[in-house]
Structures are given as C-alpha cells and as structure tokens.
Amino acid sequence: MQILRNSPWTLAATGLLVTLLAFLCGFTLFFPAESLRPRLQAEAAKQGLRLTVKSLQSTFPPGLSAKDVTVSGTAVESVGVKLEKLTLAPAWSRLLLGKAAITYDAALLGGRIKGVLQRPGPLTLQGAGIDWRGALPGLSGGVLVLQGCRSDLSVFWPAQADDALLLSLDCQQARIEGLFGAKEPLLLGSLTVKGSGKGKDLRLTTLAASGGQLNVDGSGTILLNKPFGRSLLNLNLALRGNPGLDPSLSELLAAFIPPAVDGTSRLRLTGTLAAPQQSSVNR
C-alpha cells in the first residue's frame, strides 16, 4: 500500500487533480464574467433578438449564471420574455467527443426550460410548468392563454435540409380571453400539438383542443424562418361548439366563420406567424 501511494503514477494523478481543482476554483472566483455580457448580446443580435442581463456571474463547476434576463425581438413592437434565472455551462459529454456545445437551464413563465445548444448543430429544448399568454392576430382582440405546458423540441440550427425536426407540446388548460369583446373566456380544455419534419419544414400532424366549450382539430405545415414571426403558415382547423358554449359567442363565431351543413366551422390560416390571414372553408 505504501509503495502504491508513493508511485509516480499516483503522485502525478494527485498533482493533476489538485491543479484541476485549483483551476476550477480560480475560474469561479476570478473569472471576469461581466466581460462576456457584450458577447452574449452580440450573439443574440445575430438571431434577431435583444438581450438584457441585470446580473451575470461565474459558477462552480465552470459556467455562467444570469438573473433578470429579458429576451425580445429587435422590432419596436415586440414583447419581451423575462427569465428569472439562466444558467449556461459546457456540455461535457459532447466536449469529450470534440464537439463544442453548451447546456442551458432557465426559469421563466412560471416553469422551466432546459436543453443543449450546439452551433452549428442540434438544439434541444424541454419545458415543464410553462404558462403563456399572447395576442391572436386578427381575432378581434382575442388573447390565447396556455397553462401547465410541457414541451419537447429537437431541431438543427442553422437548419439543414435533411436534418430531423421534432415538436411536441401538451398544455393542461387553454382558453381565449376577450374574443369579440366577450367578458367570459372561451374555454378550450387541454391542447396538444405534435409535429415532425426536416430542415425548416415542420408538418403538424396533431393540433387539437378538447374537453372545453369548443373542440378544435387541425393539421398543416409551418415553414420556419428567422425571425420566428416570419415563419409561413398553411394550417387547416375544424371548430365545433359543445353544449357549454355561450349562445351569443356561438352566433359571433358562426358569423365570423360560417359553419358547414354538419355544424363544423372550417378555417384556413395562411401568411406569416406574426400576421396570419384567415379564410373560411366550407364543405
């Protein structure tokens, strides 16, 4: 045992370990994390985003932790998303394979998202407990509210023609507030969105809301563009009211989207994600 302790290999391993620990501690204590703020903002700007960081510091093991982070589009009218906390760190498993990548973990919108980003390379995102609300362009001031959402996304960025694209989104509750000036929200129940594709072409195989006052069933395609709001839509939706739907709201929906003989209102969405165009499709 004494021979093993005094062997050159043991001494070298011990020295390497001490050096590595000293480096990690020194990185955490003395690395000028603030110097990376301009670089992070510049990288965000390349993606058409404006990044504001209130607090930035190094962490142990090596990484960066930011608080009160706001991400918004560069357009004046764009709405920002606030991240209570954002942690970035090297993706060690990929570094061992010679691929530079980072892991991220963020608290936002009442929940959490995490994943791995490699540029160029795959981007993965997993979200849980997310609550989101946003205006629905063209729907008379309606605001879509989603609660308790779980999401999975896998995409290659920058997008390459033959690389797989996967999307899954499940929300416990969905509703539309202020539709046609209504005081009561339109309850949609649970919402499910699933899709797959290659490169920038995303085909939505499932777009459904059930268990509420209005059943929604749809499918279609989205051609992803940068910035995201310029993505092109081609979606077909079938809407059918349930007995619990308010009669006055049902009349307004029927006037806006005339139903077919079977009582189903069919709607086509085209144009861009930021400014979709609606048209009624009766069969």
SEMARMAR-14389 format. One line per 2 residues: for each residue x, y, z of C-alpha. Coordinates in Angstrom, 2 decimals. Example, Ala and Ser with C-alpha at 12.3 -4.5 7.8 and 13.67 -1.06 7.14 Angstrom:
BEGIN
12.30,-4.50,7.80; 13.67,-1.06,7.14
END
This chain:
BEGIN
0.00,0.00,0.00; 2.85,2.40,0.85
4.50,1.61,-2.50; 1.26,2.42,-4.32
0.93,5.74,-2.50; 4.47,6.75,-3.45
4.34,5.52,-7.05; 4.98,8.10,-9.81
1.55,7.47,-11.31; -0.23,8.14,-8.01
1.75,11.31,-7.42; 1.10,12.51,-10.96
-2.63,11.82,-10.68; -2.78,13.61,-7.35
-0.93,16.60,-8.76; -3.22,16.73,-11.78
-6.30,16.58,-9.56; -5.05,19.38,-7.33
-4.18,21.51,-10.37; -7.63,20.90,-11.89
-9.40,21.82,-8.63; -7.27,24.94,-8.29
-8.16,25.94,-11.85; -11.87,25.39,-11.27
-11.83,27.37,-8.03; -9.84,30.14,-9.65
-12.25,30.26,-12.58; -15.21,30.59,-10.23
-13.62,33.25,-8.03; -11.73,35.39,-10.51
-13.16,34.88,-13.99; -14.48,38.25,-15.28
-18.00,37.10,-16.11; -19.11,40.65,-16.91
-16.71,40.71,-19.84; -18.93,38.16,-21.60
-22.03,40.37,-21.49; -21.28,42.13,-24.84
-20.53,38.76,-26.47; -23.82,37.25,-25.31
-25.74,40.31,-26.51; -23.96,40.21,-29.87
-24.77,36.52,-30.36; -28.43,37.21,-29.52
-28.49,40.09,-32.02; -27.34,37.70,-34.77
-30.53,35.73,-34.14; -32.70,38.85,-34.32
-33.06,39.11,-30.54; -32.40,41.81,-27.97
-30.86,40.50,-24.72; -30.81,42.43,-21.44
-28.98,40.95,-18.43; -29.16,42.53,-14.98
-26.72,40.22,-13.18; -24.03,37.90,-14.56
-21.56,35.79,-12.58; -19.43,32.65,-12.91
-20.43,29.39,-11.20; -18.82,26.17,-9.96
-18.40,23.86,-11.83; -17.44,26.24,-14.67
-20.43,28.04,-16.11; -22.35,31.29,-16.08
-25.42,32.27,-14.09; -27.57,35.24,-15.07
-30.56,36.77,-13.29; -33.34,39.03,-14.52
-32.76,38.29,-18.20; -35.12,39.80,-20.77
-35.28,38.48,-24.34; -37.25,40.30,-27.01
-37.30,40.78,-30.76; -35.44,43.69,-32.30
-38.72,45.14,-33.62; -40.06,48.03,-31.56
-43.47,46.41,-31.01; -42.12,43.02,-29.92
-42.96,41.77,-26.42; -40.12,40.57,-24.23
-39.94,37.37,-22.19; -38.36,37.63,-18.75
-36.17,34.83,-17.43; -35.88,34.88,-13.65
-32.67,32.86,-13.89; -30.50,31.47,-16.68
-27.58,29.06,-16.24; -25.12,28.22,-19.02
-22.42,25.54,-18.81; -20.29,23.43,-21.16
-21.89,20.19,-22.36; -19.12,17.96,-21.05
-20.34,14.77,-22.76; -20.13,16.45,-26.17
-16.83,18.13,-25.39; -15.31,14.68,-24.83
-16.37,13.88,-28.40; -14.69,17.03,-29.69
-17.93,18.99,-30.16; -18.38,22.42,-28.59
-21.83,22.75,-27.04; -23.49,24.35,-24.04
-26.28,23.32,-21.72; -28.86,25.85,-20.57
-31.38,25.87,-17.74; -33.84,28.75,-17.38
-36.71,29.64,-15.09; -39.44,31.58,-16.90
-43.21,31.93,-17.28; -43.84,30.05,-14.05
-41.92,26.98,-15.22; -38.57,25.81,-16.51
-36.86,25.03,-19.80; -33.57,23.23,-20.31
-31.61,21.66,-23.12; -28.43,21.65,-25.18
-27.31,24.09,-27.86; -24.62,23.36,-30.41
-23.90,25.80,-33.24; -23.83,24.61,-35.87
-25.63,21.52,-34.65; -28.69,20.25,-32.82
-30.74,22.33,-30.42; -32.86,20.50,-27.87
-35.45,22.03,-25.54; -37.51,20.52,-22.74
-40.06,22.63,-20.90; -42.35,21.96,-17.95
-44.89,24.01,-16.00; -44.92,26.84,-18.55
-47.78,29.38,-18.53; -48.04,31.62,-21.59
-50.38,34.28,-22.95; -50.25,36.15,-26.24
-52.49,38.00,-28.66; -54.11,36.18,-31.55
-53.68,38.48,-34.58; -56.88,39.07,-36.49
-59.23,37.51,-33.94; -60.90,40.69,-32.65
-58.56,41.26,-29.72; -58.56,37.65,-28.56
-55.73,36.57,-26.23; -54.64,32.92,-26.06
-53.81,31.71,-22.54; -51.98,28.39,-22.01
-51.35,26.84,-18.59; -49.33,23.88,-17.37
-47.50,23.24,-20.64; -44.88,20.57,-21.28
-42.81,20.75,-24.45; -40.09,18.89,-26.33
-38.25,20.32,-29.32; -35.36,18.98,-31.35
-34.05,20.99,-34.30; -30.78,21.51,-36.17
-29.61,25.14,-36.20; -28.88,26.63,-38.65
-31.48,24.41,-40.29; -30.19,21.91,-42.85
-32.45,20.30,-45.43; -32.01,16.68,-44.30
-31.90,17.15,-40.51; -34.81,15.91,-38.42
-37.20,18.34,-36.73; -39.46,17.20,-33.89
-42.04,19.12,-31.83; -44.36,18.07,-29.02
-46.50,20.38,-26.86; -49.12,19.45,-24.25
-50.99,22.04,-22.17; -53.37,21.19,-19.36
-55.62,24.18,-19.92; -56.15,26.55,-22.85
-58.58,29.44,-23.26; -59.16,32.56,-25.35
-59.93,35.75,-23.46; -61.65,38.85,-24.87
-62.77,37.16,-28.10; -65.12,39.64,-29.86
-65.10,41.65,-26.64; -66.70,38.84,-24.60
-66.42,39.18,-20.82; -66.18,35.42,-20.26
-63.28,33.42,-21.71; -63.76,30.75,-24.35
-62.58,27.52,-22.69; -60.72,25.12,-24.97
-59.76,22.45,-22.43; -56.48,20.64,-23.00
-54.28,21.44,-26.00; -51.98,19.07,-27.90
-49.61,19.94,-30.74; -47.34,17.38,-32.38
-45.23,17.66,-35.49; -42.15,16.48,-37.32
-40.21,17.31,-40.45; -36.83,18.07,-41.93
-34.83,21.27,-42.08; -37.20,24.24,-41.92
-40.32,22.29,-42.95; -42.47,21.37,-39.95
-45.58,19.26,-40.56; -48.14,19.41,-37.77
-49.88,16.05,-37.59; -51.89,16.94,-34.46
-53.33,20.29,-33.42; -56.21,19.57,-31.10
-58.11,21.09,-28.19; -60.70,19.04,-26.31
-62.68,19.00,-23.09; -63.80,22.63,-23.31
-66.58,24.68,-24.88; -65.09,24.39,-28.36
-63.39,21.38,-29.92; -60.51,22.12,-32.29
-58.91,19.64,-34.69; -56.31,20.64,-37.24
-53.16,19.92,-39.20; -50.89,21.66,-41.67
-47.37,22.90,-42.27; -45.09,25.66,-41.00
-42.02,26.83,-42.92; -39.66,28.13,-40.23
-37.92,31.43,-40.91; -35.76,33.89,-38.98
-37.03,35.87,-37.17; -39.60,33.35,-35.99
-42.55,35.67,-36.65; -41.88,35.45,-40.39
-42.47,31.70,-40.48; -45.04,30.78,-43.14
-48.29,29.04,-42.19; -50.60,26.70,-44.04
-52.98,25.31,-41.40; -56.49,23.87,-41.63
-58.67,23.90,-38.50; -62.07,22.35,-37.80
-64.07,24.01,-34.99; -67.16,22.54,-33.37
-69.01,24.02,-30.43; -70.04,21.96,-27.40
-73.28,22.36,-25.40; -71.49,24.54,-22.84
-70.63,27.22,-25.42; -72.30,30.58,-24.73
-75.07,31.12,-27.36; -74.05,34.72,-28.09
-70.44,33.69,-28.63; -71.60,30.81,-30.79
-73.51,33.27,-33.00; -70.45,35.52,-33.31
-68.25,32.57,-34.29; -70.83,31.46,-36.85
-70.87,34.96,-38.38; -67.08,35.11,-38.45
-66.59,31.51,-39.63; -69.81,30.23,-41.27
-70.40,26.56,-40.37; -70.94,23.78,-42.89
-74.10,21.66,-43.04; -72.79,19.33,-40.32
-72.26,22.29,-37.93; -68.47,22.27,-38.22
-66.69,25.55,-38.99; -63.55,25.12,-41.03
-60.84,27.74,-41.01; -57.64,28.07,-43.03
-54.67,30.05,-41.72; -52.03,31.27,-44.17
-49.47,34.07,-44.25; -46.89,34.57,-41.52
-46.96,33.58,-37.86; -46.87,37.25,-36.83
-49.69,38.25,-39.19; -51.77,35.23,-40.22
-54.63,35.51,-42.69; -57.90,33.67,-42.02
-60.36,32.33,-44.56; -63.47,30.21,-44.10
-63.55,26.80,-45.79; -66.98,25.14,-46.00
-67.51,21.58,-47.17
END
